[in-house]
Amino acid sequence: MATIEEVIVSKLKAHAGLSALVGTRVYPAPLPQRPTLPAVTYQRISTLPAQTRDSIKAGFERPRFQFDGWASDVAGRSALATELRNALAAIQQASNPRVDVTLLQDARDFYEADSGRYRAVLDAFIWHEV
């Protein structure tokens, strides 16, 4: 069975709008040195059991992932944020592992003065089978 990280990378690279911008440049954090931009990095922030009001749903988790879209200008960052948001909303699958839903939790924009890079940060919970 594939890991949730493998599913995420596969789905992001397969999303037409996002892949038109970044190609296959989807990396686990941190961003490689001297990267070709635009690019995307991801990292797991936390993992919680999937739980309803009444109980924990056995066999499911809802990890929080942070996705960073890196660009060389503001327009690139905006385009990347839009396509990353669309790609995340489409992460679902029926098996290996089953992914029920991806819920965007937060979105922020940054300028990295030291590197001159623009960054869109999106946090999402991804409910999936373990």
C-alpha positions as CSV (number, residue, x, y, z in Angstrom):
1,M,0.0,0.0,0.0
2,A,1.3,3.5,-0.8
3,T,2.0,6.0,1.9
4,I,-0.1,9.1,2.1
5,E,2.9,11.2,1.1
6,E,3.3,9.1,-2.1
7,V,-0.4,9.6,-2.9
8,I,-0.1,13.4,-2.3
9,V,2.9,13.7,-4.6
10,S,1.3,11.5,-7.3
11,K,-1.9,13.5,-7.2
12,L,-0.2,16.9,-7.3
13,K,2.0,15.9,-10.2
14,A,-1.0,14.5,-12.1
15,H,-3.1,17.7,-11.7
16,A,-3.1,19.4,-15.1
17,G,-3.2,23.0,-13.8
18,L,-0.5,22.5,-11.2
19,S,1.8,20.4,-13.4
20,A,1.6,23.0,-16.2
21,L,3.3,25.4,-13.7
22,V,5.7,23.1,-11.8
23,G,6.1,20.0,-13.9
24,T,7.4,17.4,-11.5
25,R,9.0,19.9,-9.1
26,V,7.2,18.7,-6.0
27,Y,9.6,18.0,-3.1
28,P,9.5,17.1,0.6
29,A,10.6,20.2,2.6
30,P,13.0,21.9,2.4
31,L,13.3,23.4,-1.0
32,P,16.4,22.2,-2.8
33,Q,19.3,24.6,-3.1
34,R,19.2,26.6,-6.3
35,P,15.8,25.3,-7.4
36,T,14.1,25.9,-10.7
37,L,10.9,27.9,-9.9
38,P,8.0,27.6,-9.6
39,A,8.1,24.6,-7.3
40,V,6.1,23.0,-4.4
41,T,7.3,21.6,-1.1
42,Y,5.3,19.7,1.5
43,Q,5.7,18.6,5.0
44,R,3.6,16.8,7.6
45,I,2.8,19.2,10.5
46,S,0.8,16.9,12.8
47,T,-1.2,13.7,12.8
48,L,-4.5,13.2,14.7
49,P,-6.8,10.2,14.7
50,A,-10.0,10.8,12.7
51,Q,-12.7,11.3,15.2
52,T,-16.4,12.1,15.3
53,R,-18.3,13.6,18.2
54,D,-18.9,10.1,19.6
55,S,-15.7,8.2,18.9
56,I,-12.4,7.8,17.1
57,K,-12.8,6.3,13.7
58,A,-10.5,3.3,13.8
59,G,-8.2,2.9,10.8
60,F,-8.3,6.5,9.7
61,E,-6.1,9.6,10.4
62,R,-6.3,13.2,9.5
63,P,-2.7,14.5,9.3
64,R,-2.2,18.3,8.7
65,F,0.2,19.0,5.9
66,Q,1.8,22.3,4.9
67,F,2.2,23.0,1.2
68,D,4.5,25.8,0.1
69,G,4.3,27.1,-3.5
70,W,7.6,28.9,-4.4
71,A,7.8,31.5,-7.2
72,S,10.1,34.3,-8.4
73,D,7.4,37.0,-8.5
74,V,4.0,37.9,-7.1
75,A,2.0,36.9,-10.2
76,G,3.7,33.5,-10.2
77,R,2.9,33.0,-6.5
78,S,-0.8,33.9,-7.1
79,A,-1.1,31.5,-10.0
80,L,0.6,28.8,-8.1
81,A,-1.6,29.3,-5.0
82,T,-4.7,29.0,-7.1
83,E,-3.6,25.8,-8.8
84,L,-2.2,24.3,-5.6
85,R,-5.6,24.9,-3.9
86,N,-7.4,23.3,-6.9
87,A,-5.0,20.3,-6.8
88,L,-5.4,19.8,-3.1
89,A,-9.2,19.8,-3.4
90,A,-9.0,17.0,-5.9
91,I,-6.9,14.6,-3.7
92,Q,-9.3,11.7,-3.2
93,Q,-9.1,8.0,-4.0
94,A,-11.0,4.8,-3.3
95,S,-8.1,2.6,-2.2
96,N,-4.4,2.1,-1.4
97,P,-4.9,4.0,0.9
98,R,-8.4,5.3,0.7
99,V,-8.4,9.2,0.9
100,D,-11.8,10.6,1.8
101,V,-11.3,14.3,1.7
102,T,-8.8,17.1,1.8
103,L,-9.9,20.2,3.8
104,L,-8.0,23.5,3.3
105,Q,-7.4,25.1,6.8
106,D,-5.3,28.1,6.1
107,A,-3.6,30.1,3.3
108,R,-0.9,32.8,3.7
109,D,1.5,34.7,1.4
110,F,5.1,35.5,2.2
111,Y,8.1,37.2,0.6
112,E,11.5,35.7,1.6
113,A,13.8,38.7,1.5
114,D,17.0,36.6,1.9
115,S,16.3,34.5,-1.2
116,G,14.1,37.0,-3.1
117,R,11.4,34.2,-3.4
118,Y,7.7,34.6,-3.1
119,R,5.9,31.8,-1.2
120,A,2.2,30.8,-0.9
121,V,1.6,28.6,2.2
122,L,-1.5,26.3,2.4
123,D,-2.3,24.0,5.3
124,A,-4.7,21.2,4.8
125,F,-6.1,18.2,6.7
126,I,-6.1,15.0,4.6
127,W,-8.5,12.3,5.9
128,H,-7.2,8.9,4.9
129,E,-7.2,5.2,5.8
130,V,-4.1,3.8,7.5
